[in-house]
Amino acid sequence: MARARPLSLVALLASLVACSGGASSATGSGSASAAASGSGTPAASAAATASGSGASAPVAVAGVDPAIEERVRAIAASCVVGEADGEVRDCPGDERGALVKHLRAARPTTFVATLAALARGPGASDTKLYAASLGLMGDLAEAVDRDWLRANATRPAAEGVLELVASAPDGFAYHFGRAAAAVPLLAGLHAELAAVLDRRPAGTLENHVYELFLVYGGVAALRELQAVVKSSSVTSARQAAVWAVGVANYDGPIGIVSKPAPADKAQMCDWAKSLLNDAEPRVAYAAAAALGRCRGPYIDAALAALEVRAAQQKLDEPLGHAVRAQCWTEGVVGGAVNGTAPQCQKALGIVAQALGRKDLPPGDLRAAMWVVGSIGEGPGQAPAAKALLGKFAGHAERQVVDAANENLKRLR
């Protein structure tokens, strides 16, 4: 685990979505060398002589469910398929809807195996079929329910998915990523998946899968994440491994995340807590953001560590978002704020103290205004937040003024 890779989780801390089962929010950066163009797909060599844009010839493929194959080929032929990322949209005959309807009615346990076989077989020379197979596998992984997905995660199917994870271009991270994580993990292939990720080039797909490790592997998969944080020199991978604790403890309305049992949650959150003083600030911020979702005393621990860091360095955007994570509603309408009133007051105080510095760049000040506005929506924090924002309503930089005024409006 000594390869160098670019950062990918800063935006995750900014949006904390999720995805990942809720989080959010999540986001990305570096990619494999051919990901942007899609030229790294296994079908790329064939694409030099065939565009792959037409309907796939209905040649029988061993190990596939004919009913699923027929619908997937119709999607590849008729819908708009992102050959660089696996997104499926604009189906003129609702071909994608027809596949979903079939899955929910028949509950076939051959869905994953079929799409994996299509991608590795005819998809090797048909870029649209390859992209549609990977994208649909990930986007529809939870189309029925978790029990159905678990039934699809047989060892042979999981081994087929691992082959695809090893070679999939980085651009497929968000459409294929959920299946890339879920199927091997539900099949119990934790170590095998981690080994495949370790061999991949730098990119977002690896990080996205790490973020989902605890959602689908449970606390039993924590060991692999601990190894990444301990041994990897790659900041983005270490961040993603830590943020997996936050993804697993998402408290939003999306029903695809099964919250861990109390004892498992404690084990996960205790590990994240142990990383609050990591030498790499971005790893420490990921740990703090995760603890915002762990709630209770974990937020107290995060605030104490963040207060020390804020006193020692400038309030940049990643630090500000880590503070915000201790007191916000995760973007959930009607949701409960992570922190209590005293915890939110503490978070706002940390930001206020940090804003006392005179050398903060305008961009960081602008970001801080949004942190203040977000914390101001916490219990009893609006008056103090508005007073703090008001101090910047006459700032010399227009971007700071605009951000301050926008957040004053949101708190009225």
SULMO-V209301 format. One record per residue. N is the residue number from 0. RES is the residue in three letters. OMEGA is omega in whole degrees, 0 to 359 (* if undefined). BURIAL is I if it has 16 or more other ideal C-beta (glycine too) atoms within 10 Angstrom, else O. Layout:
BEGIN
n->[N:N]
res->[RES:RES]
omega->[OMEGA:OMEGA]
burial->[BURIAL:BURIAL]
END
This chain:
BEGIN
n->[0:1:2:3:4:5:6:7:8:9:10:11:12:13:14:15:16:17:18:19:20:21:22:23:24:25:26:27:28:29:30:31:32:33:34:35:36:37:38:39:40:41:42:43:44:45:46:47:48:49:50:51:52:53:54:55:56:57:58:59:60:61:62:63:64:65:66:67:68:69:70:71:72:73:74:75:76:77:78:79:80:81:82:83:84:85:86:87:88:89:90:91:92:93:94:95:96:97:98:99:100:101:102:103:104:105:106:107:108:109:110:111:112:113:114:115:116:117:118:119:120:121:122:123:124:125:126:127:128:129:130:131:132:133:134:135:136:137:138:139:140:141:142:143:144:145:146:147:148:149:150:151:152:153:154:155:156:157:158:159:160:161:162:163:164:165:166:167:168:169:170:171:172:173:174:175:176:177:178:179:180:181:182:183:184:185:186:187:188:189:190:191:192:193:194:195:196:197:198:199:200:201:202:203:204:205:206:207:208:209:210:211:212:213:214:215:216:217:218:219:220:221:222:223:224:225:226:227:228:229:230:231:232:233:234:235:236:237:238:239:240:241:242:243:244:245:246:247:248:249:250:251:252:253:254:255:256:257:258:259:260:261:262:263:264:265:266:267:268:269:270:271:272:273:274:275:276:277:278:279:280:281:282:283:284:285:286:287:288:289:290:291:292:293:294:295:296:297:298:299:300:301:302:303:304:305:306:307:308:309:310:311:312:313:314:315:316:317:318:319:320:321:322:323:324:325:326:327:328:329:330:331:332:333:334:335:336:337:338:339:340:341:342:343:344:345:346:347:348:349:350:351:352:353:354:355:356:357:358:359:360:361:362:363:364:365:366:367:368:369:370:371:372:373:374:375:376:377:378:379:380:381:382:383:384:385:386:387:388:389:390:391:392:393:394:395:396:397:398:399:400:401:402:403:404:405:406:407:408:409:410:411]
res->[MET:ALA:ARG:ALA:ARG:PRO:LEU:SER:LEU:VAL:ALA:LEU:LEU:ALA:SER:LEU:VAL:ALA:CYS:SER:GLY:GLY:ALA:SER:SER:ALA:THR:GLY:SER:GLY:SER:ALA:SER:ALA:ALA:ALA:SER:GLY:SER:GLY:THR:PRO:ALA:ALA:SER:ALA:ALA:ALA:THR:ALA:SER:GLY:SER:GLY:ALA:SER:ALA:PRO:VAL:ALA:VAL:ALA:GLY:VAL:ASP:PRO:ALA:ILE:GLU:GLU:ARG:VAL:ARG:ALA:ILE:ALA:ALA:SER:CYS:VAL:VAL:GLY:GLU:ALA:ASP:GLY:GLU:VAL:ARG:ASP:CYS:PRO:GLY:ASP:GLU:ARG:GLY:ALA:LEU:VAL:LYS:HIS:LEU:ARG:ALA:ALA:ARG:PRO:THR:THR:PHE:VAL:ALA:THR:LEU:ALA:ALA:LEU:ALA:ARG:GLY:PRO:GLY:ALA:SER:ASP:THR:LYS:LEU:TYR:ALA:ALA:SER:LEU:GLY:LEU:MET:GLY:ASP:LEU:ALA:GLU:ALA:VAL:ASP:ARG:ASP:TRP:LEU:ARG:ALA:ASN:ALA:THR:ARG:PRO:ALA:ALA:GLU:GLY:VAL:LEU:GLU:LEU:VAL:ALA:SER:ALA:PRO:ASP:GLY:PHE:ALA:TYR:HIS:PHE:GLY:ARG:ALA:ALA:ALA:ALA:VAL:PRO:LEU:LEU:ALA:GLY:LEU:HIS:ALA:GLU:LEU:ALA:ALA:VAL:LEU:ASP:ARG:ARG:PRO:ALA:GLY:THR:LEU:GLU:ASN:HIS:VAL:TYR:GLU:LEU:PHE:LEU:VAL:TYR:GLY:GLY:VAL:ALA:ALA:LEU:ARG:GLU:LEU:GLN:ALA:VAL:VAL:LYS:SER:SER:SER:VAL:THR:SER:ALA:ARG:GLN:ALA:ALA:VAL:TRP:ALA:VAL:GLY:VAL:ALA:ASN:TYR:ASP:GLY:PRO:ILE:GLY:ILE:VAL:SER:LYS:PRO:ALA:PRO:ALA:ASP:LYS:ALA:GLN:MET:CYS:ASP:TRP:ALA:LYS:SER:LEU:LEU:ASN:ASP:ALA:GLU:PRO:ARG:VAL:ALA:TYR:ALA:ALA:ALA:ALA:ALA:LEU:GLY:ARG:CYS:ARG:GLY:PRO:TYR:ILE:ASP:ALA:ALA:LEU:ALA:ALA:LEU:GLU:VAL:ARG:ALA:ALA:GLN:GLN:LYS:LEU:ASP:GLU:PRO:LEU:GLY:HIS:ALA:VAL:ARG:ALA:GLN:CYS:TRP:THR:GLU:GLY:VAL:VAL:GLY:GLY:ALA:VAL:ASN:GLY:THR:ALA:PRO:GLN:CYS:GLN:LYS:ALA:LEU:GLY:ILE:VAL:ALA:GLN:ALA:LEU:GLY:ARG:LYS:ASP:LEU:PRO:PRO:GLY:ASP:LEU:ARG:ALA:ALA:MET:TRP:VAL:VAL:GLY:SER:ILE:GLY:GLU:GLY:PRO:GLY:GLN:ALA:PRO:ALA:ALA:LYS:ALA:LEU:LEU:GLY:LYS:PHE:ALA:GLY:HIS:ALA:GLU:ARG:GLN:VAL:VAL:ASP:ALA:ALA:ASN:GLU:ASN:LEU:LYS:ARG:LEU:ARG]
omega->[184:183:179:180:180:180:178:190:182:180:176:179:180:183:179:182:169:173:182:182:181:183:190:206:182:203:186:181:191:181:174:192:184:189:187:183:184:184:179:181:177:181:189:182:178:183:178:180:177:186:181:186:182:178:180:177:185:177:182:179:183:173:180:175:184:182:178:180:181:182:179:178:177:177:180:182:191:186:171:183:177:185:178:183:178:179:178:181:174:178:187:180:183:181:178:178:179:177:179:179:178:181:182:180:186:182:182:178:182:185:183:181:180:181:177:179:178:181:183:181:181:178:179:179:181:187:179:179:177:183:180:181:180:182:179:179:180:184:181:182:180:184:180:174:184:179:178:179:179:179:177:186:174:180:178:178:180:178:175:178:178:176:180:178:182:187:185:175:184:180:180:187:189:179:178:191:182:177:180:177:191:188:177:182:178:177:178:182:184:183:180:178:179:180:178:179:181:181:181:171:180:176:186:182:179:182:181:179:177:181:182:185:185:177:185:180:182:184:178:180:182:183:180:179:178:179:178:183:182:191:185:172:184:185:184:178:179:177:182:180:179:181:176:177:178:180:182:183:177:185:182:186:184:189:186:180:176:183:182:175:184:181:178:178:180:180:178:185:176:179:178:179:182:183:182:181:178:183:177:184:184:174:178:179:176:178:180:179:177:181:174:177:175:173:177:182:178:176:177:180:179:181:179:180:181:177:178:180:181:178:185:184:179:177:176:185:180:179:179:180:177:176:180:183:180:183:173:187:177:180:182:179:180:181:179:177:181:186:174:179:178:179:177:177:178:180:180:178:178:180:180:179:181:180:177:179:182:186:180:178:180:181:179:176:178:179:181:179:179:175:179:180:180:179:180:177:177:185:175:186:186:182:181:180:179:178:180:178:181:180:184:180:178:182:182:181:183:182:178:179:181:180:179:181:178:181:171:178:183:183:180:*]
burial->[O:O:O:O:I:O:I:I:I:I:I:I:I:I:I:I:I:I:I:I:I:I:I:I:I:I:I:I:I:I:I:I:O:I:I:O:O:I:I:I:I:I:I:I:O:I:I:O:O:O:O:I:O:O:O:I:O:O:O:O:O:O:O:I:I:O:O:I:I:O:I:I:I:I:I:I:I:I:I:O:I:I:I:I:I:I:I:I:O:O:I:O:O:O:I:I:O:O:I:I:O:I:I:O:O:O:O:I:I:I:I:I:I:I:I:I:I:I:I:I:I:I:I:I:I:I:I:I:I:I:I:I:I:I:I:I:I:I:I:I:I:I:O:I:O:I:O:I:I:O:I:I:I:I:O:O:I:I:I:I:I:I:O:I:I:O:O:I:I:I:I:I:I:I:I:I:I:I:I:I:I:I:I:I:I:I:I:O:I:I:O:I:I:I:O:I:I:I:O:I:I:I:I:I:I:I:I:I:I:I:I:I:I:I:I:I:I:I:I:O:I:I:O:I:I:O:O:I:I:O:O:I:O:I:I:I:I:I:I:I:I:I:I:I:I:I:I:I:I:I:O:I:O:I:O:I:I:O:O:I:O:O:O:I:I:O:O:I:I:O:I:I:I:O:I:I:O:I:O:O:O:I:I:I:I:I:I:I:I:I:I:I:I:I:I:O:O:I:I:I:I:I:I:O:I:I:I:O:I:I:O:O:O:O:I:I:I:I:I:I:I:I:I:I:I:I:I:I:I:I:O:O:O:O:O:O:I:I:I:I:O:O:I:I:I:I:I:I:I:I:I:I:O:I:I:O:O:O:O:I:O:O:O:I:I:I:I:I:I:I:I:I:I:I:I:I:I:I:O:O:I:I:O:I:I:I:O:I:I:O:O:I:O:O:I:O:O:O:O:I:I:O:I:I:O:O:I:I:O:O:I:O]
END
